[in-house]
Amino acid sequence: MKDDYEEYYESEEENLDSKSDARVILFMIIVAVIAMTYWVAVQ
């Protein structure tokens, strides 16, 4: 399967950076949702 990032980025290094950034952002969103859920449940 062709990598979707290839059409947007010139080099393989940029592809890897964008994937890494996406994973970090996804992780931060998940942590924020868990924190908000906990905060609302404690109130």
C-alpha positions as a Markdown table, in Angstrom:
| # | Residue | x | y | z |
|---|---|---|---|---|
| 1 | Met | 0.0 | 0.0 | 0.0 |
| 2 | Lys | 1.4 | 3.4 | -1.0 |
| 3 | Asp | 2.1 | 5.7 | 1.9 |
| 4 | Asp | -0.3 | 8.7 | 1.9 |
| 5 | Tyr | 2.3 | 11.0 | 3.2 |
| 6 | Glu | 4.5 | 10.6 | 0.1 |
| 7 | Glu | 2.4 | 13.0 | -1.9 |
| 8 | Tyr | 2.8 | 15.8 | 0.6 |
| 9 | Tyr | 6.4 | 15.5 | 1.7 |
| 10 | Glu | 9.6 | 15.5 | -0.4 |
| 11 | Ser | 11.9 | 13.2 | 1.6 |
| 12 | Glu | 11.6 | 10.1 | 3.7 |
| 13 | Glu | 12.8 | 12.0 | 6.8 |
| 14 | Glu | 10.0 | 14.5 | 6.5 |
| 15 | Asn | 7.5 | 11.5 | 6.1 |
| 16 | Leu | 8.9 | 10.0 | 9.4 |
| 17 | Asp | 8.7 | 13.4 | 11.2 |
| 18 | Ser | 5.1 | 13.9 | 10.2 |
| 19 | Lys | 4.1 | 10.5 | 11.3 |
| 20 | Ser | 5.9 | 11.0 | 14.6 |
| 21 | Asp | 4.2 | 14.4 | 15.1 |
| 22 | Ala | 0.8 | 12.8 | 14.4 |
| 23 | Arg | 1.4 | 10.1 | 17.0 |
| 24 | Val | 2.4 | 12.7 | 19.6 |
| 25 | Ile | -0.6 | 14.8 | 18.9 |
| 26 | Leu | -2.9 | 11.8 | 19.1 |
| 27 | Phe | -1.4 | 10.7 | 22.4 |
| 28 | Met | -1.8 | 14.3 | 23.8 |
| 29 | Ile | -5.5 | 14.3 | 22.7 |
| 30 | Ile | -6.1 | 10.9 | 24.4 |
| 31 | Val | -4.4 | 12.1 | 27.6 |
| 32 | Ala | -6.5 | 15.3 | 27.6 |
| 33 | Val | -9.8 | 13.4 | 27.1 |
| 34 | Ile | -8.9 | 11.1 | 30.0 |
| 35 | Ala | -8.0 | 14.0 | 32.2 |
| 36 | Met | -11.2 | 15.9 | 31.4 |
| 37 | Thr | -13.3 | 12.7 | 32.0 |
| 38 | Tyr | -11.6 | 12.3 | 35.4 |
| 39 | Trp | -12.1 | 16.0 | 36.3 |
| 40 | Val | -15.8 | 15.9 | 35.4 |
| 41 | Ala | -16.3 | 12.6 | 37.3 |
| 42 | Val | -14.7 | 14.0 | 40.5 |
| 43 | Gln | -16.8 | 17.2 | 40.5 |
